[in-house]
Amino acid sequence: MNTEFSVENEYDLANLIYKIGIRMSLYQSLPSVDKILKTADGVTLITEFGHSAVVNICRQLIEQGRESIKNENKLPHFFTDFKYTIETIRNKLQQQQQVNIQSVYNLTGTVLHTNLGRALWSEVAQQAALTAMQQNVALEYDLDTGKRSHRDHYISELLGQLTGAEAACVVNNNAAAVLLMLATFAQGKEVIISRGELIEIGGAFRIPDIMQQAGCKLVEVGTTNRTHLSDYRNAINENTAFLMKVHSSNYQICGFTKSVSEQELVKLANEFNLPVITDLGSGALVDLSQYGLPSEPTVQEKWAQGVDLISFSGDKLLGGPQAGIIVGKKAWIDRLQSHPLKRALRCDKVILAGLEATLRLYLQPEKLSEKLTALYLLTQPVNELLAKAEQLKTALQEKLGTDYLLQIEDSSAQIGSGSQPLAIIPSVAVTISTEIPGKLTALLQRFKRLPQPIICRVEKEKIWLDLRSLASLALLLETVKQL
Ligand SMILES: *Cc1c(COP(=O)(O)O)cnc(C)c1O
């Protein structure tokens, strides 16, 4: 029974009538949509945001008002004064336009963080992309002849200069590159791959699944830890499309191991007139060991070893936009370019402009660690990070007071994106700990609620703010003021 309205005597009845009266008058005090729209403030809102959006928000608020009267016998705060009503409508209309893919500070220590958007674009790439967004560009137009050209043309030429490869093909990402290679050369045929290379990359990219999608038959050879050249040789038959190598980017097989190098594989494949294809994953275009970083195999190295097609990502170590790049022999690239799937997987002008600008930086290798943001972050000297950590610690100390203990500690950063998962890059972090229960979680919440949230690591009951992956200390210090 609804006890609020139960009537047992005259007193209850009087009370009930009183309550109904209040409720009625509350309902009556709700404004109508029309009434709101006809006020001067309503007209201003319509001029600014358009009629339909304002009407929608008004309806929502009035509905909320009714719910509040029904459930709580009172008006919500925003209907207690018309000034609040207008303010609430305006806020809601502004919120509608706020992009949820918002900027955050990456203090995780993982420089190429997939969940945070991987590589930051270099200045020149941003400029090129902006131009392509705002203006018409010679995307598929040859300015010399006035004829139609190919959208991958410039990038293909550049990659030729940089890697020695004969041609290139650009698609949406490396997963798409692998799919396109399989679909073009191996539909209805067999692809031979070592059991040690049947990888899964994050986000459900599994080599066996991609094979199935592309309509080819996966022929696994060897074992998880050991695969010999003879394993490949024994698996080759008249239905074999190619031999495939996949770079084990995000894991390592250690101990009693044997894998077959591209060089050996190419020699075998040549006997049977078969191509060798390598999915290189991150695909560095420079030797990272010259910067003291853990080295990844380079694209040039694989091409020199005779691999026919090499695929890699644009937004991993390359430091550019999300893209999948395939370089290799012209005859094979031409076939990729004319496959119908290429049309579905191709990149847009903004990405291609950003990628071209990124690749041009590689033509001036001595300037690379200064101009390519990803490499700049990875190669920052520890003493510079230490100076940044001092500044961050001071700024935080001011805001956090005595409840928290702040320290500067050595930290271990990572490249990220599956590059060298075991390799650690020396770094510096501001760590925050506290004795007071619940305070650490509370602080993490405060970090997340900042206009530009701080994303960090929690380890050993401490918050770790790792400076290696941070793009701009100046901006962060501004934001910390609002903590
Ligand atoms: C990262 C990676 C992929 C997927 O590349 P995306 O550009 O993220 O699609 C495929 N293969 C390997 C070996 C990788 O490391």
The ligand as a Gaussian input file, in Angstrom:
#p B3LYP/6-31G(d) Opt

LIG

0 1
 C       51.241000      -3.828000     -33.892000
 C       51.346000      -4.993000     -34.790000
 C       50.338000      -5.266000     -35.731000
 C       49.122000      -4.395000     -35.854000
 O       49.458000      -3.145000     -36.329000
 P       48.370000      -1.945000     -36.303000
 O       49.059000      -0.830000     -37.013000
 O       48.081000      -1.675000     -34.883000
 O       47.181000      -2.440000     -37.027000
 C       50.501000      -6.349000     -36.550000
 N       51.578000      -7.150000     -36.456000
 C       52.570000      -6.921000     -35.555000
 C       53.721000      -7.843000     -35.490000
 C       52.479000      -5.838000     -34.689000
 O       53.447000      -5.597000     -33.794000

